[in-house]
Amino acid sequence: MNGPEEVLVAEQLVYRYPGQEQAALNGVSLTMLRGQAVGLLGPNGSGKSTLINLLLGLRTPQGGQVRRDGGTGSVIAWVPQEYAFYPELTCKENLDFFAGLLVLPPAEAARRVESAISSCMLEEFAGKRARHCSGGVRRRLNLGIALLQQPDVLLLDEPTVGVDPQSRAFLLDRIRDLVNAGTAVLYATHYMEEVSKVCSHILLLDHGRVLSDGNLDTLLRGSDNAPFKDLESLFMHHTHRHLRD
């Protein structure tokens, strides 16, 4: 019996920025499976953003390769940490605009906009300018815009920054729903408890290298009967306590 479908594979990625002695990524591999959430962890400067850029095709690896599987090629959507919409437009106008960029038949574009509004609970705010919305609504709009693509792979970069506990709980529930429906999710965050709630696997980077990779429960069990108390303990064990920029 075949296992879950591979939808995005990165093999031994290498990338060095001009003028830098140390590579931002050095031999990083990642396999994204349909219906699986992977927590992307690491201190500041560990290589997380560079990896996301390579997966998206915004930068070209200098070594290794990124392969989009899933038949004709997986659809990848990105929810950046920054707000990725036009603040002077209403929530619905933003969704209409980004749906228009997908070159869809008008009826399909309208259906996807309504689906995004419903999925992200934006009905009450559809006619409100984005700049007048709360942080939680803006984060939901960020997610809704990405969902317009009906992605096979969803890359999330700090998707809950600046939101209240209710909005955070909603976003985490929605992400779990997407994973259960078959979306592959890469979840980059500094919030360990969020990774523990959403992700079954982790990829821990530091200085461009993989420090820990695999099933979260297995990694927490540790070795030689020395389990880690929680994900934060595992993180600190591998990255140590000295302060970063």
N, C-alpha and C positions, 0 to 999 in steps of 0.2 A: 504494500500500500504506500502510495506516494505521500510525502510530508507536505507541509505548507509551501506554497509557491514562492520562489524567490522573485522579488520585484525590483530590487536595487542592490547591486554588488559593487563594492569598492575593494580593489586589490592592491595592497602594498603601495599606498599613495605617498608620494614625496613632493613637498613644495617648499621652496626657499624664497623669501622676499629679497628683492635687490638690495645689496649692501649689508645683508645679515649673514653672519658666520654660521649661526645655528639654523637648521631647517625648522620651519613652522610645523611641518609634518614629516615624519621619517618612518615609512613602512607601516602606515595605518591601514588596516583592513576592516571592512564592515559588511555584513550581509543582512539586508532587510527582508523579512518574510511577511507575507500577507497575514493580517490579523495579529501582528506582534508589535509591542511597544518597547523601544530601547531607550533607556535613559543615557544621555550624553553628558558626562560629568568631567570636571577638571577645574583647577584654579584659573584665575585670569592669566591669559597668555599661554594656555596649555595647547591651543590649536583647534578649539571647538569651532570658532567662527570660520577659520580657514577650511576645515573639513566640510562645513555646510556650504561654503562657496563653491568648493570643488564638486560636491554632489549636485548642486544646482546648475553647474556649467558656467558659473560666473567667472571662474578661473580654471585654467587648464593644468592638470597635474604635470610635473616635470619628471615623474616616475610613476609607474603603476597605471591603473586604468579604472574608470567608472563605467559600469555596464547597466543599462536599464533593461530589465527582463520583462516578463509578462506579455508575451506575444509580440505585438507591434511596438512595444516600448511603453514603459510605465509613465503615467502622468504624475509629475511631482509638483506639489504646491508648498509654498513657504509662508509661514507666519513670523515676520521679523519682530525683534524686540521693540523697534520704533513703530509708531503709528504709520501705517501704509495706506493712507486715504487722503482725500481732499477735505480739509476742515470746514471750508465754506459751503460744501455741498451737504445735503441731508444724507441720512443713512441710506435711504432708498436710491437717491441719485448716485451715490458712490457705487452701490451694488449694480445699478443699471449701467454705469460707465464701464466698470470692470468686466461685466458680462458682455458688453459690446466688443471688448478687445478679444474675446474668444471666437469671434466670427461664427456665431451660432444662428440658426433660423430664429426669427423673432419670438415665435411661440416657445421654443426651447429656452431661450434666454430669459423670458419672463417666468417660466416655470422654475428655473434654477434660482432666480432672484427671490421668488416667493418661498422656495424651499430653504434658502439661506436665512431669510427673515424668520421663518418658523423655527428652524433648528437652533438659532442663536437667540431666540426670544427678543426680537427687535421690533415687534409689531407696534408697541407703544411709542417707539422712537423713530419709526420709519420716516416721518416728515420733519424730524428735528435736525438742525445743522449739527454736524459731527463735533464741531468745536464747542458746542454747548452741552454735550453729553458728558456723563460721568466717566471716570476711568474704566469702570467695569463695562459700560456700554461700548466704549471705544475698543476695548479688548475683544468683545463679542463681535463687533463690526470687523476687526482685523481677521478674526477667524472666519466669519461669514464670507468675506471676499475670497479667501483661500478655498473655501468649500465650493465656490462657483465652478471650479475646475473639475469637480468630482474626482479628486486625486486618488491614485493608488498608494502614493507615498506622501505623507504630510510631515514637513520639517517645522518644528516649533522651537522658537528661540525665546526663552523667558516669557511665556505667554500670559503669566499671571502677575507681572510686576505692577505694583501700584493699585491693586484692586482690594475690595473689602472681602471679608470671609465668605459672604453669600455668593459673590461673583466668582471667587476662587473655587468654591464647591461646585458651582454650576459648570464652569469651564472644565474642571476635572471629570465631572460626570459625562459631559459631552464628548470629551476625548476618549473616555472608556467606551462610550457607545460606538464611536467611529472604529475603534480597534475591534470591538466585538462584531462589527459589520464587515470586517475584512480589510480595513485600511492599515497599512504599515506606518507606524509613527516613530519619529526620532524626536525625543523630548530633551532639549538642552536647557538646563536650569541649575541654579545654586541651591534650590530648595529641596533638600534630601527627602523630606516627608512626602513631597509631591511625586517624586520618582518612585518611592515605595508604594504609593497608592495606585499609580498608573502603569508602571513598567514591570515587565517580567524579566527583562535583561538589562544589562548596563554595559557601557563602554567608557572606561575611565582613562583620560589622557593627562599627560603632563610633559612639558617640554617636547611636544610633538610626537611622543611615543605612547603606545598602549601599555598601561600599568595593570589593568584588570579588565577582563572581557568575558561575558558569559551569563548564564542563568543567575538571577539575583539570589534566589534562595540557596543555590549551591555555593555561591561565593560567600554568602553570610555564614555558612557553616564552617568556613575556614578549613584549616588542615591540622592534623595531629590533635584532634579534640580541643581546638582553641577557636570557638566560634566568635564572630563579631557580634556585639550587642545590637547594633543597628547599622544602617548604611553610612551614617556619619562616621562611625568608628572605623569602618572599612576604608572610607575616603581618607581620613586622617592617617591611618596606618600607611597608606601608599604614598600620600603627598606630603606628610609631615606637617609640622606646626609653624614653620617660619612664614612670616608675612609676605604677601605678594603685592605687586602694584595694583 
